[in-house]
Amino acid sequence: MNKRKFMHAASTILAMGVLTVSPLSRAEGHGVMKPGMEKCFGAASAGQNDCAGISGLHSCKGASTTSYNPGDFKVIPTGTCEKMGGLNMKQADMLLKDPAKVKAFEKAMTQRNS
């Protein structure tokens, strides 16, 4: 196999691997949610998250090490997320793009819930 074919094959395999472990797909695809429940991002205390979040920092339920990280979610009754100060997936994804906003959100949620 020449170098060009090898590089193409390697890049294709790498791209497939990246797509299969995408944080967004993990957060969207785990389990079937019960009726009347929703994912609330940024409302979970450390170790209290449900499943993998969209931040890509971990892949397991209860594995979050930071409280109120907008990349982590917990499943709660529909309609209560906004009251708790949490975010939907789109809002959380946008917030995660700015580390300063993530820290400000975590601080505000900590103050709100203490």
Secondary structure as UniProt FT lines:
FT   HELIX           3..20
FT   HELIX           23..29
FT   TURN            35..36
FT   STRAND          37..41
FT   TURN            46..47
FT   TURN            61..62
FT   TURN            67..68
FT   TURN            70..71
FT   STRAND          73..77
FT   TURN            78..79
FT   HELIX           81..84
FT   HELIX           89..95
FT   TURN            96..97
FT   HELIX           99..112
//
